Amino acid sequence: MDRDVLFHLNIPKSMNIEYAVLPGDPGRVDKIASFLDEPQFIAQNREYRSVAGMLDGRRVIVTSTGIGGPSAAIALEELNMIGVKAFIRIGTCGAMQKDIIPGDMIIPTAAVRMEGTSKEYAPVEFPAAADFDIVSALVSAAKKSGSSFHTGIIQSKDSFYGQHCPETMPVADMLMYKWECWKRLGVLASEMETAALFTVAHTRKIKAGCILHALWNQERRAAGIIDSESFDMELTIKTALSAFRILWSSGEINE
């Protein structure tokens, strides 16, 4: 693949950007980029939309990963090729513990590897863990925001409908058994990309973090607690960008 642009992201190999924000949804890229100075569209190909801009004098790229581990891993692999050394995923999730209300933020310390991509990077015994410095910065930023947030382990899966209608699957017993296990272990939420991203980051020696916005909580709903679903991610976006500022001011990712 002797090309001047990255094969999937379709962005120039010469960009040399060290910091990235990774939403899943391409439709969320421009919203995130609107909080940067001098946002500039770079490329769009398949599920990957990229916009670069400035944050406190440092160039940052916002690139969507699409849905699931395979496309997320490709995005991170190719961003690593242009020099990215630290990233924060901004995503959505479904909460699993009854004390988490739609609209709350979740900062994962690690992710259950209930997906396939990470297994092609590391043995199953290896944990998909976030970078401590980025987690600390996200927690500091979340505290400053004044919004409700939670820290802990999340679950990454490959099948959206395997979660939401497991009883229709031939492996229903396995899916429902493991769901109950995760809940009893205190797993906070379920989504589809973080375990792969954390594992690829460890493989490529990149600092990785994540902040999630809880859209809903099916466990509260099952208990008869009716909440409004929450889709406004502005505070989550601002918290992630604030975390980068904290990291830079502390010198944790300047080297």
N, C-alpha and C positions, 0 to 999 in steps of 0.2 A: 504493500500500500504506500507507494512513493508519491505522496500528494502534499500540496502546500497547506491543505486544510484537514482538520480532523475528520475521519471517515463518517462518523455518525453525527457529531455535533455541528459539523460543517463550519467551524470557526477557524481562523488562521492559527497555524502552529506557532507563529511568531509573537503571539499576544503577550505572553509572560505576565500573567496575573496570579497573585499569591492567595487571594481570599475569595471564597465563593459562598453564595447562598443558594440552597437547593430546595425549591418547592417541587411538589409532584406535578401539579396542574400547570400546563403552559399558559392558561388563562390568568394565573396568579403572578406571572413574571412581571408584567408591566405595573401591577399594583405595588409590588415590592420595590421595583426600580424607581417608582415615583418618589420614594423617600431618599434616593441618592441624588447627588449633584451631577449635572451634565449627563443624564442617562442617554445611552446610545445603543440602538438596535444593532446586534452583531449578526445573528443568523437564526433561521428556523428550518428544521429538517425533522421529519417524523414527529415524535413527541417532544423534541428538544427545541426550546426557544431560549435564546440567550440575549441578555441586555447587560451592558457594562456601564458603570458609573463611578463616581467618586464618593467616598465616605471619609470625612475628616482627613482629606488629602491622600488617601490610599485608594487604589483602584480595586473595585470589587466587581465580580461577575455574578449575575443571577441567571441560573440555568435550570430549566425544568427537567425532571427525570422521568416523567411518565408514571405509569402504574406498575408497581412490583419490582422485585429484586433484579431481574436481568437488565432492564433498561436503566435502573438506577446505578448498577455496577458499571455499565458502559459509560455513563455520564461521568462518574468519578474517575474511572481509568483515563478517559480522554482529557479531563480537566487537569489531572496530574501531569499529563504530557505538556501542558502549557505553564506549569510551575505552581499550580495551586497547592498550598501546604496546610491550609486550614479551611474548614467549611462548617456551616451550620445548616442543617435541614430544617425547613419550616413546613410542617405538614398538618394533616388532620387525622383524627382517630375516633374510635368509639370507646367510651370509658367502660370499665369492667367492675369497678368498686363503687358501692352505693353512695359514698360520700363525695364522689366527683360529679359536679353539676355541669351540664352543657354550657360552654363558654369558658370553663376553667382551662388553664394552661398546664401541660404536663412536660416535665423535663426528664427524659430517660437517662438513667445511669447505665443501663444495659438493655438488651433485647433478647427475648427468647427466639432461638433460631428455628422457628417452625416454617421454614421456607427452603428452597432448594439451592439458590444461588451461592450462599455462603459456604455450602458444602463442597463447592469446587474451588474454594480458597483455603479452607482450614478444616482440620478434623472436627468432628462434632463436639469434642470435649472443650474446644477453645471458646471462650466467652465472647459474645459480641458486646463489647463495652465501649462506652463513650470516653473521650479524653477528659481527665479530671479538671484541667484548667478551664476548658470550655464549659463544662457543667457548672463549675463554681461561678464563672462569669454570668451564665444564664440565670443562675439562682440569684445573684446580686441584682441583676437587671430586673428580674421578676419581682423581687422585694421592693425595688424602687417604683415599680409600676403601680403597686397597691392592689393588684388583682390577685384573685385566688389561684394558687398553683400547687402542683404536687411533684415530688421527685421519687423515682424508683424504677422498677423494671417494667417494660412493656412487652407485648407479643407481636412478632412479625409473622405474617402468614402469606400464603400464595393464592388463596381462594376467598374472595369477598363473600360469595354466596355460601361457601362452606361454613362461614360464621353465622350468617343471617338466616339461613334455612338448612341447618345441618341435617335435620330429620329427612330431607329429600335425597341425601347422598347414600350410596352403597356403603360408605364407611361411617355412617351416622354414629354408631356406638363409640368409635374411636374419637371422632371429633367432639362429641359431647362430654366424653370422659376427660379428655385433655383440657377442655374449656373449664370444667369444674376444678381440675388440678391447678390451672393458672390462677383462678379466683382464690382458691384456698392458700396459694403461695403469695397472695398479695399483689399479683400482677395488675398494673393500673389500667392498661388500655390495649387495644388491638389496632394494628395498621399493617402496611405491606412493604415498606422499604428499608426501615432503619437497621435491621439486623444485617442485611447485605451491605449497606453503606458503612457501618461500623467495622465489619470484617474486612472489607476492601481497604478501608483507611488504615487498619493495622498492618495489612499486607504491604501497602505502599508507603508506610511511615508518615501518614498525614494525620493531623489533629482533627478529630471529628466530634461534633455535637449535634443536638437535635432539640427542637421545641415544638410541641404539638398542641393543637387547638381541639378540644373535645367538642365534636359536633352533636353528639347525643350519648345516652347511656341506656342500653337495652336492659340492664339489670334493674335500674330504677323503674323502668317502664313495666318490667315483668312483676315488680313488687307493687304495682298500682300507683306509682308516683309519676304524675304527668308533668313533664317539663317541655318548654319550648325548645326546639332545635336551634343551635347557634351557628351562624355562618359568617359572622363579622370577625375577620382575622386581623384587623388593624393593630390592636394592642399586641398580639403575638408577634407580628412583623416588627413593630417598634422595639419590642423586648429583645429580639434576636439581634437587631442592628446595634442596640445599646450594649449588648454583650460583647460585640466586636470592639466597641470603643473602650470598654473596661479592660479587655485583653491587651489592647494596644497601650493604654495608659499604664498598665502594670508591667509591661515589657514581656509578657508571656509568649507572644507570637511575633515579636519584632525581629528575631534573630534569623 
